[in-house]
Amino acid sequence: MAHYGLAKKTEVPDAPIDPAFREDMLAGFSAMPKATPARWFYDQRGSELFEDITRLPEYYPTRIETQLLEAHCAQVGQIVGKGRAVVEFGAGSAAKTPHLLRQIDPAAYIPIDISGDFLRESSAVLAQAFPGLPVRPVEADFLRPVHLPKELSDIPRLGFFPGSTIGNFDAYAAVDLLRSLHRSLGEGAMLLIGIDRIKDVSVLVPAYDDAAGVTAQFNLNLLARINRELDGTIPLDAFRHLAVWNDDHARIEMHLEAVRDVAFSIDGNSFSMRAGETIHTENSHKYGLRDARLLLRAGGWNPINEWTDADDMFSLFLAEAQPEKMV
């Protein structure tokens, strides 16, 4: 699980429904097997629940990545040099960003997020914490190449992609995303990216199925959002949260499993599910050391340094953009 660039949004009464949300939900519930994109978890309630998840004792990624940033950003600064523009993809609350900015003497900070209201709020907070640092928020979907501010076009760039968000994508889509980041950042860019490691199932599954049930609330909130925004009639008590390790694909899968036969409607369209049928709501791929390096190279990035914790739970990679002809 990782924040997807859809940070906590300011809810606006009677705001128009995102047509992409309607399209994805109708398509996902019509598919066999049923599946929905993870990015739609993050309405206001979903974002609040995700922040709660990051503080759970079972959820190691945020805790370990923060420790790695605190311990190694000074070395990152020595390698990348002064004066780069830091471009953060899916910035959200930018909670980890200060650890990096304090160590690299950046020329500017460019947070990118699809949620404009929250992006502006978090950017204002960061600008106050770093007076004198130009902060230029860009409201955009980072899954596609992003046009950065023209006044910063001649400044070398450091991409920042924490949270192991890359794990939400299968290998094909992850390579495409890394290539898109390459095109957004341009030649001569560098990328600091968090990637989660393969580890024992006894650690992985509880991180996505915590004892307090917060991740279950997070998963089920998608159904509540459908009911609220798309006139859904889904009975939430007919579903339970399910997190499983798929060893063949090296990923945690989150599902919503029907606990009984159920019928409901979404935006006037009728659906039914049998007991035991699931809606596949998220993937979180994990990588071995060689896997992660191969993924980065396939996406146009040459890894030049890696930092990991003592238990090899999580890795930070610093990579440099390969020439475009090699991408």
C-alpha positions in Angstrom: 0.0 0.0 0.0 1.3 3.4 -0.8 -0.1 6.9 -1.3 -1.0 7.4 -4.9 -0.9 11.1 -5.3 -4.5 11.5 -4.5 -4.0 13.2 -1.2 -6.6 14.2 1.3 -9.1 16.4 -0.5 -11.2 19.3 0.7 -14.8 18.0 0.3 -17.0 20.3 -1.6 -20.8 19.9 -1.0 -22.5 18.8 -4.2 -19.2 18.8 -6.1 -19.5 17.2 -9.6 -18.6 13.5 -9.7 -15.4 12.7 -11.4 -16.5 10.9 -14.6 -13.3 8.8 -14.5 -14.4 7.4 -11.1 -17.8 6.4 -12.5 -16.2 4.9 -15.5 -13.6 2.9 -13.5 -16.2 1.6 -11.0 -18.7 0.5 -13.6 -16.0 -1.2 -15.7 -14.4 -2.8 -12.6 -17.6 -4.2 -11.3 -18.6 -5.5 -14.8 -15.2 -7.3 -15.2 -14.6 -11.0 -14.5 -12.9 -11.1 -12.0 -13.9 -7.8 -10.6 -11.2 -5.2 -10.0 -10.9 -1.5 -9.3 -7.9 0.9 -9.5 -6.2 1.7 -6.2 -6.2 5.4 -6.8 -9.9 5.7 -5.9 -9.2 4.8 -2.3 -8.2 8.4 -1.6 -11.3 10.5 -0.9 -11.1 12.6 2.3 -12.0 9.7 4.6 -9.7 7.3 2.7 -6.8 9.7 3.0 -7.4 10.1 6.7 -7.4 6.3 7.2 -4.2 6.0 5.1 -2.5 8.4 7.5 -3.7 6.3 10.4 -2.3 3.2 8.7 1.2 4.7 8.4 1.3 5.0 12.2 0.3 1.4 12.9 2.9 -0.9 14.5 2.4 -3.5 11.7 2.9 -1.0 8.9 6.7 -0.9 8.5 7.2 0.9 5.1 6.6 4.5 6.3 8.5 4.0 9.5 11.6 2.4 7.9 11.7 4.7 4.9 11.6 7.7 7.2 14.5 6.3 9.1 16.4 5.7 5.9 15.8 9.3 4.8 16.9 10.7 8.2 20.1 8.6 8.1 21.1 9.0 4.5 19.8 12.2 2.9 23.1 13.9 3.8 24.9 11.4 1.6 22.2 11.9 -1.1 23.0 15.6 -1.0 26.7 14.9 -1.5 26.0 12.8 -4.5 23.4 14.9 -6.3 25.1 18.3 -5.5 23.5 21.6 -4.7 21.1 23.6 -6.8 18.7 20.9 -8.2 15.0 21.3 -8.4 13.3 18.6 -6.3 10.2 17.2 -8.1 8.0 15.0 -5.9 5.5 12.8 -7.6 2.3 12.2 -5.7 3.4 14.6 -3.0 0.3 14.3 -0.8 1.1 15.7 2.7 4.9 15.8 1.8 5.6 14.5 5.3 8.9 12.9 4.3 10.1 15.7 2.1 11.7 18.0 4.7 14.3 15.3 5.5 15.5 15.6 1.9 15.2 19.3 1.4 17.2 20.1 4.6 20.2 18.1 3.2 20.5 19.0 -0.5 20.2 22.8 -0.7 17.6 22.7 -3.6 17.0 25.5 -6.1 13.2 24.9 -6.0 10.6 22.3 -4.9 7.9 21.2 -7.3 5.3 19.0 -5.7 3.0 17.2 -8.1 -0.4 15.9 -7.1 -3.8 15.3 -8.7 -5.7 16.8 -5.7 -5.3 20.5 -6.2 -6.8 21.8 -3.0 -4.7 19.7 -0.7 -1.6 20.2 -2.9 -1.9 24.0 -2.4 -2.4 23.6 1.3 0.6 21.3 1.9 2.7 23.4 -0.4 1.9 26.5 1.7 2.9 24.7 4.9 6.2 23.5 3.3 7.0 27.0 1.9 6.5 28.4 5.4 8.9 25.8 6.8 11.5 26.6 4.1 11.4 30.4 3.7 13.3 31.5 0.6 12.8 28.2 -1.2 10.7 28.6 -4.4 7.7 26.2 -4.1 5.9 25.6 -7.4 3.0 23.1 -7.0 1.8 21.4 -10.2 -1.7 19.9 -10.2 -1.4 16.9 -12.5 -1.7 13.2 -12.9 1.9 12.0 -12.7 1.0 8.7 -14.4 1.5 10.8 -17.6 4.4 13.0 -18.5 4.1 16.3 -16.6 5.0 19.8 -18.0 7.1 21.5 -15.3 7.3 25.2 -14.7 9.1 26.9 -17.6 11.1 29.2 -15.4 12.8 26.0 -14.0 13.5 24.4 -17.3 17.2 25.0 -17.2 17.7 23.7 -13.6 18.9 20.1 -13.1 16.2 18.0 -11.4 16.0 15.4 -8.7 12.8 13.3 -8.8 11.5 12.1 -5.4 9.1 9.1 -5.4 8.8 7.7 -1.9 6.4 5.3 -0.3 7.1 2.4 -2.6 4.2 3.7 -4.7 5.9 1.9 -7.7 4.7 -1.3 -6.1 1.1 -0.6 -6.9 1.8 -1.3 -10.6 2.5 -4.6 -12.3 5.9 -4.8 -14.0 4.6 -3.6 -17.4 2.9 -0.6 -16.0 5.8 0.1 -13.5 8.3 0.3 -16.4 5.9 2.6 -18.3 5.6 4.8 -15.2 9.4 5.0 -14.7 9.8 6.0 -18.4 7.1 8.7 -17.9 9.0 10.1 -14.9 12.2 10.0 -17.1 10.5 12.1 -19.7 9.0 14.5 -17.1 12.4 15.1 -15.5 14.5 15.2 -18.6 18.1 14.4 -19.5 20.6 14.6 -16.6 18.0 14.1 -14.0 18.3 11.8 -10.9 15.6 9.9 -9.0 15.4 9.0 -5.4 12.8 6.2 -5.1 11.6 4.0 -2.3 11.1 0.3 -3.1 9.7 -2.3 -0.7 11.6 -5.6 -0.4 10.3 -9.2 -0.4 10.2 -10.6 3.1 8.5 -13.2 5.3 4.7 -13.5 4.9 4.4 -13.3 8.6 5.5 -9.6 8.3 3.9 -8.8 5.0 0.3 -9.9 5.6 -0.2 -8.1 9.0 1.1 -4.9 7.4 -2.0 -5.0 5.2 -4.4 -6.6 7.6 -3.7 -5.0 11.0 -5.1 -6.2 14.3 -7.0 -2.9 14.8 -8.8 -3.2 11.5 -7.8 0.2 10.2 -6.8 -1.3 6.8 -10.1 -3.1 6.6 -11.9 0.3 7.1 -9.7 1.8 4.4 -10.6 -0.9 2.0 -14.3 -0.9 2.8 -14.4 2.9 2.5 -14.2 2.4 -1.3 -17.7 0.9 -1.1 -18.9 3.8 1.1 -17.6 6.2 -1.5 -19.4 4.4 -4.3 -22.6 4.6 -2.3 -22.2 8.3 -1.6 -21.0 9.5 -5.0 -22.5 7.1 -7.4 -25.9 6.4 -5.8 -24.7 3.0 -4.8 -26.8 0.5 -2.8 -23.9 -1.7 -1.7 -24.5 -3.2 1.8 -21.1 -2.8 3.5 -21.8 -5.6 5.9 -21.9 -8.0 3.0 -18.2 -7.6 2.4 -15.0 -8.2 4.4 -11.4 -7.1 3.9 -9.0 -9.7 2.6 -5.2 -9.4 2.2 -3.2 -12.3 0.7 0.3 -12.9 -0.5 0.6 -14.0 -4.1 4.0 -15.6 -4.3 3.9 -16.1 -8.0 3.5 -12.4 -8.6 5.5 -11.4 -5.5 2.8 -9.1 -4.3 0.3 -8.5 -1.5 -3.2 -8.4 -2.9 -6.1 -6.6 -1.2 -9.6 -7.8 -2.0 -13.2 -7.1 -0.8 -14.8 -10.5 -0.4 -18.6 -11.0 -0.4 -19.6 -13.0 2.7 -23.0 -13.8 1.3 -24.8 -13.6 -2.0 -25.6 -10.0 -2.7 -27.2 -7.7 -5.3 -26.9 -4.0 -5.5 -26.8 -1.1 -8.0 -24.2 1.5 -8.9 -25.3 4.6 -10.8 -28.5 2.8 -11.8 -26.6 -0.3 -13.0 -27.4 -3.6 -11.4 -24.7 -6.0 -10.1 -24.7 -9.2 -8.1 -22.0 -11.3 -6.5 -21.9 -14.8 -5.0 -20.5 -15.5 -1.5 -16.8 -15.9 -1.8 -16.5 -13.7 -4.9 -14.0 -10.8 -4.6 -13.3 -7.3 -5.9 -9.5 -7.0 -6.4 -8.8 -3.4 -5.0 -5.0 -3.1 -4.8 -1.6 -4.7 -5.5 1.6 -4.0 -3.6 4.5 -5.6 -5.4 7.7 -6.4 -3.5 11.1 -6.7 -5.0 14.4 -8.5 -4.5 17.6 -6.6 -4.9 18.3 -7.7 -8.5 14.6 -7.3 -9.3 14.5 -3.7 -8.2 17.7 -2.8 -10.2 16.4 -4.5 -13.3 13.1 -2.6 -13.0 14.9 0.7 -12.7 17.1 0.0 -15.7 14.1 -1.1 -17.8 12.4 2.2 -17.0 15.4 4.2 -18.1 17.2 4.7 -14.8 20.7 3.5 -13.9 20.9 2.8 -10.1 24.0 4.3 -8.6 23.4 3.9 -4.9 21.1 2.0 -2.5 20.4 2.2 1.2 18.5 -0.4 3.2 17.8 -1.1 6.8 19.7 -3.7 8.8 16.9 -6.3 8.2 16.7 -5.6 4.4 13.0 -4.7 4.8 13.0 -1.6 2.5 15.3 0.1 0.1 16.0 3.7 -1.1 17.6 3.8 -4.5 19.3 6.8 -6.1 19.4 6.5 -9.9 20.4 8.6 -12.8 18.6 9.0 -16.1 19.9 7.0 -18.9 20.2 8.7 -22.3 16.9 8.9 -24.1 18.2 6.6 -26.9 18.5 3.8 -24.3 15.1 4.2 -22.9 
